[in-house]
Amino acid sequence: MKPYLFLFFAVLTVAGGKAQQKTVSPNVSSYSLLAHELNTSKKIWVYLPYNYNKTSKSYPVVYMHDGQNLFDKTTSFAGEWRVDETLDSLKVEVIVVGIEHGGDERTKELTPYKNEQYGGGGADVYLDFIMNTLKPDIDKRYRTKKDRENTALFGSSLGGLVSYYALINYPDTFGKAGVFSPSFWFTKDIFELTEYVDHIDAKIYFMAGDKESKDMVPDLNRMYQLVRKKDRKPNRLKKKIVPGGNHNEALWSREFAEAITWLMAEEKQIGK
């Protein structure tokens, strides 16, 4: 078993039974949405920027996977990303939508191709839910910028894999992605897809720690070089390798501020 694959399955278990204080920001709300594509309902968390209720303007949207781990340590597996606290501090003007992971179906939902040992391969259905049910619902409920340049995906591990895949396979919907510790090892098909496409018009932030696994950094470097050959616009790609970084929420939380600031640079304004 991959040394960090345990996390993929362990993360399915929410840290329950612990007397913890909620850490979620007042700028975060949640609701349940029927995901008919997946034959289930999904809890959806929504972070609104600090000035949302003080203006009438529209905002870019970042869709993030594994919503349980983003905002509140009481729902996280091994520590939260502190997305809300980070954005409150940075005053980045962006709406963040956290999508509840699928529990036992997480691997299937977040992988575009099957792995002989671990299965999976249901990402297109999961992305259909985001594109055809969740995004229209968010666009209806909130003041959003609906175009691809203002619609991003962000995730880690399998969430990094599916975020990258969505940029390549659904370029009319998604124009940016934060790709943390991506599970490119899951199948070689993701490399073949990248080699096959004519060009890649997207803004991508790649990040991984050099202590995650023996494959993580080589795979990330390989993909980065492939994307560079397909990218037609300068300054749209960034790669960061973190010395000593492990495959966990601590790494992803520490690196989130730099990544989101870079990804949303055109839309970001720093409050006075």
N, C-alpha and C positions, 0 to 999 in steps of 0.2 A: 504493500500500500504506500502511496505517496506519503512522505513524512508530514505533510500538512493537510492531507485529505481528511484526516480525523476532524479537522475544524469544519469541513463542509457538512458533516453529519452531526457533529456535536452542536453546531449552531442552531440546529433545528429545535433544540431544547432550550426554552426560555428560562433564564435564571429565576426559578420560582421558589417560594418559601422563605425568601430572605426579607428581613425587616429593613428595607432600604427606603430612603426618602426619594421621591420623584425629583428628577433634575431637569424636566422639560421646561422650556421657555414659555412665557405667556403668549409669545408670537406663534406658537404651534397649536393647531387643532387637529381633530381626527374625525373620520366618519367611515361607514361601511358602504362598499360599492359592490353590486352584483357583477361578477365577472363571468358572464355566460359562456365566453369562449373557453374558460377553464372549468366550468361546472362547479363554481364555488363563489364565495364572497371574499373580498379582500378589505382588510383595514387599510385606510389611506391616511397618512399624516401630511399636513400641509403647513409649511413654514412661510409666513408672510413677512416681507422686509419691514424694517423699523418705521418707515414712513408711508406704508401702504394706505393707512386710514387718514392720512393727512394730505393726500394728493388724489388726482383723478387719472393719473397716467397708467400705462400698461407696463408689464414687467416680463423679462425672459423667464423661462421655466426650466428647472433641472429635475429630471426624474431619476430617483435613486432607488436602488434595489436593497433588499434586506432592511426594510424600514424599522424593524424592531431595534436595530443597533445604532440608529442615527441620533436620536434626541434624548433618550431617557435610559439611565443605567438600570432602572427596575425592569425594563423589558429586554435589555441586551443580554447577549450570551457571556461576553468576557470584557465588558467595558464599552461605553458608547463612543461614537465619533465626535460628539459635542458639536454637531453641525449648527444647531441653533445658537449656542453661545459664541461660536466662532463668527457666524454671520452677524450677530448682534454687535460684536466688537468691531468687525471690519466695516460694517454698514454697507455691505454689498447689496445692491438693489436687485434681488432675484427671488423668485418664488421657488421653493424646494418641495417636491412631492415625494414622500417616502412610501414605497410600496411593500406591503407585508409579504415576506417570503412564504413559499408554499409548503412549509413543513416537510412532510415526507416527499412532497413533489418538487422540492427546491431544485435538486439536481436536474430533473427533467425540464423544469421551466427555464433554467438559466443556461442550458447547453444547446447549441444549434445542431450538433451532430452527436450520434451515439458513440459511446465508448464500449468496447467489447466487454470490459469488466464491470463498469459502473452504470451502463445504460445511458439514459438521458435522450436528448435530441428533440425536445419539445419547445425550443425557444421561439420558433415562428408563431406558435399559438399564443405564448405569453406576450410577444411583441404585438400580435394582433389585438390583444386586450388593451395594451397601452395605447396603441394608435387609434383604435376604433371605438373604445369605450371610455378609458380613463382620460385621455387627452381631450376629447370633446366635452367630457364632464367638467374637467378643470377649466377649460376655456369658457364654459358657460357660467361657472360659479365665480370666477375671478377675472380680474383685468389682466389679460395675458397678451404677450406678443406671440403670434401663432406661427410665424414662419420658421423654416428650418434653422436659420442662423441664430434664432433665439430659443431653440428647443434642444436641450442637451440631455445626455444620459451619464450616470456616474455610478461606479460600483467597484467592488474589490473581489478578488478571487474569481469565482464563477460569475459574479456580477461584473467584473472587469472584462471577462470574456464576452458576455452577452452585450455589453455596452459597445465594445469594439465591433462585434458582428453586426449590430444594428446600424452602425454608421455605414458599413460597407454594403449591406443588403437593402437598407431602406434610406437612401440618401436624400430622398425628397421630404422626409419627415424630420430626420435628425442631422444636425450640422456640427455638433460638438460632443466630446466625451471625455470624462475623467476615467482613465483605465489604470486602476491600482492592482498590483500583484496579480495580473491576469493569468488564468489557467489555460494558457495556450497549449499545454501538454495534453489536454483532454483528448484531442484528435488532431492529426496533421491537416485535416480538411480546412482549418482556418487559415493556414499558410497558403494552401492551394487556392482558396478563394481570393486572397489578397493578390497572388500572382496573376490570377485570371482577369481581374477587373482592369479596365483601361486606365482609369485615373481615380484618385481619391480627393474629393473636395470637402475637407472637414478639418476642424481644429481639434487636436488630440493631445492630451497630457498623459504620458506614460510614466509610471512610477513603480519601483520595486525595491525591496531590501536585499542586500547581498547575503543575508543569512537565512533566506526563506527555504531554498532547496537548491540542489546542484543544477536544476534545469531552469530555474526562474530567470536569472539574468541572461544566460545565453539565448533563451527563447525570446525574451523581451528585446534584446539587441538585434536578433534576427528579424523580428517583426518590424522594428523601427527602421531598419535598413530597407526592407521591402516597401514600406509605406513611403519613405523618402523618394524612392524611384517613381512612385505613382502620384506624388503630390505636385500640383501645378502652381501652388502659391507659396511664397516664402513666409517664414516665421509662423507657420500654422502647426508645427509639431514641436513638442518638448519632451525630453526624456530625463528622468532623474533616478539614479541608483543611490540608495541610502546606505552608507556604511553601517553595519551592525543591525540593519533592519530585519525584523522577524515577521512572520505571516500572522499578524494579529491586529486587533482594533487599535492598540496603542500606536502602532506605526501609521495606520490610516488616519487616525485622529490628528496626529502631529503634522502630517503632510497635507491635510485637507485645505488649510488656509492658503498656502502658496498655490495649490492647484486651482482652487475655485477663483482666486484673484486673477490668475493668468487666463483661465478659460473665459471669464466674463469681462475681460479688460475693456472691450468696446462699450459694454453696457454699464460698467461699474462707475459709480460716483462715490467719493468719500464725503460723508456728512461733515458739516462744520461743528 
